[in-house]
Amino acid sequence: MGSELNRTPARAPDVRRLAAGALAGVLDGGRSLDRVLASLRLEGRSRAAVMDYSNSVLRHLGLLDFVLTRLLERPLRDPELRHLLYIGLYELLSETTPAYAAVNETVAAAPTRARPLVNAVLRNFQRRREALLADAQTDPVARWNHPAWWIARLKAEYPQDWQAILEASNAHPPMTLRVNRRRTTLEDYQRRLAAAGMTAVQTGECALTLERPVPVSELPGFAEGLVSVQDLGAQYAAGLLDGGDRMRVLDACAAPGGKTTHLLERHDLGLTALDLNPQRLDRVRDNLARLDLAAQVLTGDAGRPAQWWDGRPYDRILLDAPCTASGVVRRHPDARWLKRAADTTALARRQGELLEALWPLLRPGGKLLYATCSLFRAENRDVVTAFLDRHPEAAEEPLMLPSASLGQLLPDSHHDGFFYARLVKT
Ligand SMILES: C[S@@+](CC[C@H](N)C(=O)[O-])C[C@H]1O[C@@H](n2cnc3c(N)ncnc32)[C@H](O)[C@@H]1O
């Protein structure tokens, strides 16, 4: 089926069926949407349509599930049928498709025996829409489209900001570019964008945020390395590491290389880009080549330096640790439904272990920047506090970060959520 779809875009019912299957891969199979889409081997418009349906459902899953559960007399045994109904309901809710087409095409995508049920549920929704949507406002998961544990944790940790965080996490993310200062200037690149009909405002030292996101391939000079796509919050890392020319730097969790390449654009460094995942390291190599930068690229476990370290201490270490990615969920609407509360505990332990393993590699007077794209305290402030308690020779330096409290940046219309802490070896 995949190769047939590669040649011609899939028909509307096929796209719905494929999207329902993709949602089953995520919600029942526990795989990321990227992995599921890769396994479907779709291309072009078919891939874009399946991705669009899947992402739209995942962004609104709390609400869709609330509504569907109330429209069904008894639970559905077929999970793919449930996902197909989410798709039909989403179209009726969003009004992106005329209602008659949403109903007819969802019915056509269903197995013959299930068509009367699909038809009845969708028409019933049209009749009861106002009352159901009003009820949904009283249910936190339906109201905020995040799992209950996630909402409860944000509420407990950010009593003032939790609603703004959830609003931002449900919004479409901004598209921010990092201008390669080795190849051009911010003003010059802004002029190139304008000539290509794109408007962007300066939001950081080398950052331009586009008024409207565009496909990367449409960015002038992208292939030639004039610019990269990188969230503004992620762009803070390179400055916070406080590096300088000729320093020996370890980027311990480097792939796909967003921060590696930014560090190299700023200074002439002897940089080692390490990552556990060899496939993801290919993306680091591609980015280095596109931007005409050089680094030593190593596959290895940051938690086991004996396997890859040459014994020479580093002046700077960036530990951009694996985390729940709770600060960037608007870019990956599947992630919030795939994560479990217990994941934060396991990740926090791993983050502490990585810090412990890398600290001896830093020279006295050297600095380590601990970073995550998480909002949860267990992965951020708690990891750093526990480390400082264990290490009297480590001191935390204050950071110059706009709109952050104790290193924690919250997601908003300018940037994603990140955490930074800089430790110096005294
Ligand atoms: C948040 S991402 C890094 C993003 C990257 N710094 C950037 O700016 O493009 C975390 C990375 O850590 C890697 N990773 C996870 N565990 C690791 C380990 N024990 N050692 C090295 N890398 C690891 C993952 O493969 C992933 O690429």
Ligand as a Chemical Component Dictionary entry (heavy atoms), coordinates in Angstrom:
data_LIG
# 
_chem_comp.id                   LIG 
_chem_comp.type                 NON-POLYMER 
_chem_comp.pdbx_formal_charge   0 
_chem_comp.three_letter_code    LIG 
# 
loop_
_chem_comp_atom.comp_id 
_chem_comp_atom.atom_id 
_chem_comp_atom.alt_atom_id 
_chem_comp_atom.type_symbol 
_chem_comp_atom.charge 
_chem_comp_atom.model_Cartn_x 
_chem_comp_atom.model_Cartn_y 
_chem_comp_atom.model_Cartn_z 
_chem_comp_atom.pdbx_ordinal 
LIG C1  C1  C 0  17.766 17.175 24.267 1  
LIG S1  S1  S 1  18.536 16.169 23.096 2  
LIG C2  C2  C 0  19.934 17.138 22.690 3  
LIG C3  C3  C 0  19.672 18.289 21.742 4  
LIG C4  C4  C 0  20.946 18.934 21.228 5  
LIG N1  N1  N 0  21.788 19.363 22.315 6  
LIG C5  C5  C 0  20.664 20.107 20.332 7  
LIG O1  O1  O 0  20.707 21.251 20.771 8  
LIG O2  O2  O -1 20.415 19.890 19.132 9  
LIG C6  C6  C 0  19.221 14.928 24.099 10 
LIG C7  C7  C 0  20.189 13.999 23.390 11 
LIG O3  O3  O 0  20.808 13.206 24.402 12 
LIG C8  C8  C 0  21.160 11.980 23.818 13 
LIG N2  N2  N 0  21.472 11.061 24.942 14 
LIG C9  C9  C 0  20.619 10.451 25.778 15 
LIG N3  N3  N 0  21.306 9.737  26.699 16 
LIG C10 C10 C 0  22.614 9.936  26.447 17 
LIG C11 C11 C 0  23.829 9.458  27.041 18 
LIG N4  N4  N 0  23.789 8.654  28.115 19 
LIG N5  N5  N 0  24.982 9.843  26.500 20 
LIG C12 C12 C 0  25.039 10.648 25.419 21 
LIG N6  N6  N 0  23.914 11.120 24.813 22 
LIG C13 C13 C 0  22.732 10.763 25.318 23 
LIG C14 C14 C 0  19.973 11.625 22.972 24 
LIG O4  O4  O 0  20.319 10.696 21.971 25 
LIG C15 C15 C 0  19.591 13.013 22.404 26 
LIG O5  O5  O 0  20.171 13.189 21.150 27 
# 
loop_
_chem_comp_bond.comp_id 
_chem_comp_bond.atom_id_1 
_chem_comp_bond.atom_id_2 
_chem_comp_bond.value_order 
_chem_comp_bond.pdbx_ordinal 
LIG C1  S1  SING 1  
LIG S1  C2  SING 2  
LIG S1  C6  SING 3  
LIG C2  C3  SING 4  
LIG C3  C4  SING 5  
LIG C4  N1  SING 6  
LIG C4  C5  SING 7  
LIG C5  O1  DOUB 8  
LIG C5  O2  SING 9  
LIG C6  C7  SING 10 
LIG C7  O3  SING 11 
LIG C7  C15 SING 12 
LIG O3  C8  SING 13 
LIG C8  N2  SING 14 
LIG C8  C14 SING 15 
LIG N2  C9  SING 16 
LIG N2  C13 SING 17 
LIG C9  N3  DOUB 18 
LIG N3  C10 SING 19 
LIG C10 C11 SING 20 
LIG C10 C13 DOUB 21 
LIG C11 N4  SING 22 
LIG C11 N5  DOUB 23 
LIG N5  C12 SING 24 
LIG C12 N6  DOUB 25 
LIG N6  C13 SING 26 
LIG C14 O4  SING 27 
LIG C14 C15 SING 28 
LIG C15 O5  SING 29 
# 
